[in-house]
Amino acid sequence: MPLYFAYGSNLSIDQMTIRCPNSKSLEIGCLKHYRLAFTRYSSGWGGGVADVVLDSDHEVWVLIYELSKEDLNHLDSYEGYPDVYTRFQKTIKTLTGIVSDVWAYSVVQKSTFIPPTREYMKIIKKAAFELEFPETYRLFLEKIQTR
């Protein structure tokens, strides 16, 4: 079963259940040496949407899901793979160990910062609170400028 890590609105288990009905949330973890960014405009959201970019001074907290192959195909379609978002695999440090070969998506043609909407950020911040991401990361999320 493929593994996938969410860092944007797919942190919402309710949203993932709709997009990928066979998905199962496994555990939280941390993607080291990356930063959460908003590098793509989404007309559906009306603002910037999440991306991860290399940054040796940061980390991104994530939720790892187990997906069926059908779910991964649904997610590819939703994310616009391979033209809008590309897929890559990383190792994630979790609270219980290391999880290897976890899929994620990253924007192909990155723009400079595009403010996300309050609604979009509300989903991410709510999940970060419910999943008990570290306080420092939640404070980082609070400081992100919105539209």
Secondary structure, 3 states (H helix, E strand, C coil): CCEEEECCHHHCHHHHHHHCCCCEEEEEEEEEEEEEEEEEEECCCCEEEEEEEEEEEEEEEEEEEECCHHHHHHHHHHHCCCCCEEEEEEEEEECCCEEEEEEEEEECCCCCCCCCCHHHHHHHHHHHHHCCCCHHHHHHHHCCCCC
